[in-house]
Amino acid sequence: METAFSFQITPLDRSLLPQIQGILAKRVELDSRRRLPGLWSVTDKLSAAAHPAQRKQNRLRRTILGLLNWGMGLFLLLPGLMSPDNLWVLLLVGLEAYVVGSFTLWRYRRTLLGALSLIQGALLLFGGLNSEVLRCFLPLGAFGLMLGLAALLSQRREARAPFRREAEDLLKGRNTLPSPEDCRAVFTPSGLLLLCAGPGQDPERQEAPFSSISWVLETQDLLAPIFENSILLLQKKDLLAGPLEELLALLAEQTALVRAEAL
């Protein structure tokens, strides 16, 4: 007798957002791998060659070099700005070192760059506003404030997990479906069957053979078949019939079952 694995489709809790984000991120990666296999082959080789300890060491070394360039550049810029006609070499060398250091810290230690630039900007503006001699530092002080704010604000945006908005839209759209509890998703040996019935109505059937399912992404609590540019989110706890282990074995045999990590 053939086994059917039936899920009740129920509303999703917001605690599942990180897992939904992981599903969306993995889907984009898999689609990119399918379209650009050569590029991903090179990327995977480079990632495998770079040991995590080596990457951490490289990041620390570049941070130190960035700090040295930033500090030396600022040290040379100050006398150069006070006497640009006589110390133009110091001005040019300092500007180059300052730019290189700022760029390096922006890439590897943006929060540190933001804090240092705010301090630099505040001190130079204070000195320039209160002393005729130091007024030449006002442009560099204003630039430091702007760079510091930009670094801190962009760091805050980058700290947000990717695909957050898309995951929230997907969650909201799923939970606003009419009577999702009246719907079932059934995996059969040939594919996926969706059954939805309104009050007093015969169930509507939608069938998707396994050949039309691109991937089935799995997280700790979710299964997400992807087919025809659509994602169906199923909660493992809503499995009504059939053991989960057998379902996973069936999906691994008939489709591409891929693990997705929560973000």
C-alpha positions as CSV (number, residue, x, y, z in Angstrom):
1,M,0.0,0.0,0.0
2,E,1.4,3.4,-1.0
3,T,2.0,5.9,1.8
4,A,0.6,9.4,1.6
5,F,2.0,12.1,3.9
6,S,-0.5,14.7,4.8
7,F,0.1,18.1,6.3
8,Q,-2.5,20.5,7.7
9,I,-1.7,24.0,6.6
10,T,-1.8,26.3,9.7
11,P,-0.8,29.9,10.4
12,L,2.9,30.5,11.0
13,D,4.4,32.0,14.1
14,R,6.8,35.0,13.9
15,S,9.4,32.9,15.7
16,L,9.8,31.1,12.4
17,L,11.0,34.2,10.6
18,P,14.8,33.3,10.8
19,Q,14.0,29.9,9.3
20,I,12.0,31.5,6.5
21,Q,14.8,34.0,5.8
22,G,17.2,31.0,5.6
23,I,14.9,29.3,3.1
24,L,14.7,32.4,0.9
25,A,18.5,32.9,1.1
26,K,19.1,29.3,0.1
27,R,16.7,29.5,-2.7
28,V,18.5,32.5,-4.2
29,E,21.9,30.7,-3.8
30,L,20.6,27.5,-5.5
31,D,19.1,29.5,-8.3
32,S,22.4,31.3,-8.8
33,R,24.3,28.1,-8.7
34,R,22.1,26.7,-11.4
35,R,22.5,29.7,-13.7
36,L,26.3,30.4,-12.9
37,P,27.9,27.0,-12.2
38,G,31.4,28.1,-13.3
39,L,31.4,31.1,-11.0
40,W,30.2,29.1,-8.0
41,S,32.8,26.4,-8.7
42,V,35.6,29.0,-8.3
43,T,33.9,30.5,-5.3
44,D,33.6,27.1,-3.6
45,K,37.3,26.3,-4.2
46,L,38.4,29.7,-2.8
47,S,36.1,29.2,0.3
48,A,37.5,25.7,0.8
49,A,41.1,26.9,0.5
50,A,40.6,29.7,3.0
51,H,40.6,28.1,6.5
52,P,38.4,30.0,9.1
53,A,41.5,30.6,11.3
54,Q,43.4,32.0,8.3
55,R,40.4,34.3,7.4
56,K,40.3,35.6,10.9
57,Q,44.1,36.2,10.9
58,N,43.8,38.0,7.5
59,R,41.0,40.2,8.9
60,L,43.0,41.1,12.0
61,R,46.1,41.9,9.9
62,R,44.1,44.2,7.5
63,T,42.5,45.9,10.4
64,I,45.9,46.7,12.0
65,L,47.2,48.0,8.6
66,G,44.0,50.0,8.2
67,L,44.5,51.6,11.6
68,L,48.2,52.4,10.9
69,N,47.3,54.0,7.6
70,W,44.4,56.0,9.0
71,G,46.5,57.2,12.0
72,M,49.6,58.0,9.9
73,G,47.5,59.8,7.3
74,L,45.8,62.0,9.9
75,F,49.1,62.7,11.6
76,L,50.6,63.9,8.2
77,L,47.4,65.7,7.1
78,L,47.3,68.1,10.0
79,P,50.7,69.9,9.5
80,G,50.1,69.7,5.7
81,L,46.7,71.5,6.1
82,M,48.4,74.2,8.3
83,S,51.0,75.0,5.6
84,P,50.0,73.4,2.3
85,D,52.4,75.5,0.2
86,N,55.5,74.4,2.1
87,L,54.3,70.9,3.2
88,W,52.4,69.8,0.1
89,V,54.3,66.5,0.0
90,L,53.1,65.7,3.5
91,L,49.6,66.8,2.5
92,L,49.5,64.4,-0.5
93,V,51.1,61.4,1.4
94,G,48.8,62.0,4.4
95,L,45.7,62.2,2.2
96,E,46.6,59.0,0.4
97,A,47.3,57.1,3.7
98,Y,44.1,58.5,5.2
99,V,42.0,57.4,2.3
100,V,43.5,53.9,2.2
101,G,43.1,53.5,5.9
102,S,39.5,54.7,5.9
103,F,38.7,52.4,3.0
104,T,40.3,49.4,4.7
105,L,38.5,50.0,8.0
106,W,35.2,50.6,6.2
107,R,35.5,47.2,4.8
108,Y,36.7,45.3,7.8
109,R,35.9,47.3,10.9
110,R,33.2,49.8,10.0
111,T,32.1,50.4,13.6
112,L,35.6,51.2,14.7
113,L,36.0,53.6,11.8
114,G,32.7,55.3,12.7
115,A,33.8,55.8,16.3
116,L,37.3,57.1,15.4
117,S,35.9,59.4,12.7
118,L,33.3,60.9,15.0
119,I,36.0,61.6,17.6
120,Q,38.3,63.1,14.9
121,G,35.5,65.2,13.5
122,A,34.4,66.5,16.9
123,L,37.9,67.5,18.0
124,L,38.9,69.2,14.7
125,L,35.6,71.1,14.5
126,F,36.0,72.2,18.1
127,G,39.5,73.4,17.5
128,G,38.7,75.0,14.2
129,L,35.7,76.9,15.6
130,N,37.7,78.2,18.6
131,S,41.0,79.1,17.0
132,E,42.0,81.1,14.0
133,V,45.1,79.0,13.6
134,L,43.2,75.7,13.6
135,R,40.4,76.9,11.3
136,C,42.1,75.1,8.4
137,F,41.0,71.8,10.1
138,L,37.3,72.5,9.7
139,P,36.8,70.7,6.4
140,L,38.6,67.6,7.7
141,G,36.6,67.8,10.9
142,A,33.3,68.0,9.0
143,F,34.4,65.1,6.7
144,G,35.2,63.0,9.8
145,L,31.7,63.6,11.2
146,M,30.0,62.7,8.0
147,L,32.2,59.6,7.5
148,G,31.6,58.5,11.1
149,L,27.8,58.8,10.8
150,A,27.8,57.1,7.4
151,A,29.9,54.2,8.8
152,L,27.7,53.6,11.8
153,L,24.4,53.9,10.0
154,S,25.5,51.6,7.2
155,Q,26.8,49.1,9.8
156,R,23.4,49.1,11.4
157,R,21.7,48.4,8.1
158,E,24.2,45.5,7.3
159,A,23.6,44.0,10.8
160,R,20.0,43.3,9.8
161,A,19.6,39.8,8.6
162,P,19.1,39.5,4.9
163,F,15.6,38.7,3.4
164,R,13.9,40.0,6.5
165,R,11.3,42.1,4.6
166,E,10.7,39.3,2.1
167,A,10.2,36.8,4.9
168,E,7.8,39.1,6.7
169,D,5.8,39.6,3.5
170,L,5.7,35.8,3.0
171,L,4.6,35.2,6.5
172,K,1.9,38.0,6.3
173,G,0.6,36.7,3.0
174,R,0.4,33.1,4.3
175,N,-1.4,34.1,7.5
176,T,-4.0,36.2,5.7
177,L,-5.1,33.4,3.5
178,P,-8.8,32.6,4.0
179,S,-9.2,29.7,6.4
180,P,-5.8,28.1,5.9
181,E,-6.9,25.4,8.4
182,D,-9.2,24.1,5.7
183,C,-6.2,23.3,3.4
184,R,-4.1,20.1,3.2
185,A,-0.8,19.4,1.5
186,V,-0.4,15.7,0.6
187,F,2.8,14.1,-0.6
188,T,2.1,11.0,-2.7
189,P,4.7,8.8,-4.4
190,S,4.0,10.8,-7.6
191,G,4.1,14.4,-6.3
192,L,2.4,17.0,-4.2
193,L,-1.4,17.4,-3.9
194,L,-3.0,20.6,-2.5
195,L,-6.6,20.3,-1.2
196,C,-8.5,23.4,-0.1
197,A,-12.2,23.5,0.8
198,G,-14.4,26.3,1.9
199,P,-17.4,25.8,4.2
200,G,-19.9,23.4,2.5
201,Q,-17.8,23.2,-0.7
202,D,-16.0,20.4,-2.4
203,P,-12.2,20.6,-2.0
204,E,-10.2,22.2,-4.9
205,R,-7.3,20.2,-6.1
206,Q,-4.0,21.4,-7.3
207,E,-1.4,18.8,-8.3
208,A,2.4,19.2,-8.8
209,P,4.4,16.2,-9.9
210,F,7.9,15.8,-8.5
211,S,9.3,16.8,-11.8
212,S,7.9,20.3,-11.4
213,I,9.4,20.8,-7.9
214,S,12.8,22.5,-8.2
215,W,13.9,21.8,-4.6
216,V,12.5,21.0,-1.2
217,L,14.2,23.1,1.4
218,E,14.3,21.8,5.0
219,T,14.9,23.7,8.3
220,Q,14.5,22.6,11.9
221,D,10.7,23.2,11.8
222,L,9.8,23.7,8.2
223,L,9.6,22.0,4.8
224,A,9.4,24.3,1.8
225,P,8.7,22.8,-1.6
226,I,9.6,25.2,-4.4
227,F,7.8,24.9,-7.7
228,E,6.7,27.3,-10.5
229,N,8.3,30.3,-8.7
230,S,6.2,29.5,-5.6
231,I,7.2,28.5,-2.1
232,L,4.9,26.4,0.1
233,L,5.8,26.5,3.8
234,L,4.8,23.4,5.7
235,Q,5.4,23.0,9.5
236,K,6.7,19.6,10.5
237,K,4.5,19.6,13.5
238,D,1.5,19.7,11.2
239,L,2.3,16.3,9.6
240,L,-0.9,14.3,10.1
241,A,-0.2,11.1,8.4
242,G,3.0,9.2,7.8
243,P,6.4,9.3,9.6
244,L,8.6,12.2,8.9
245,E,11.7,10.1,8.3
246,E,10.0,8.2,5.5
247,L,8.8,11.5,3.9
248,L,12.3,12.9,4.0
249,A,13.6,9.7,2.3
250,L,10.9,10.0,-0.4
251,L,11.8,13.6,-1.0
252,A,15.5,12.9,-1.2
253,E,14.8,10.2,-3.7
254,Q,12.3,12.1,-5.9
255,T,13.5,15.7,-5.6
256,A,16.5,17.8,-4.5
257,L,16.2,17.9,-0.7
258,V,18.4,20.7,0.6
259,R,19.1,21.8,4.1
260,A,18.7,25.5,4.8
261,E,20.0,27.2,8.0
262,A,18.2,29.9,9.9
263,L,19.6,33.4,9.6
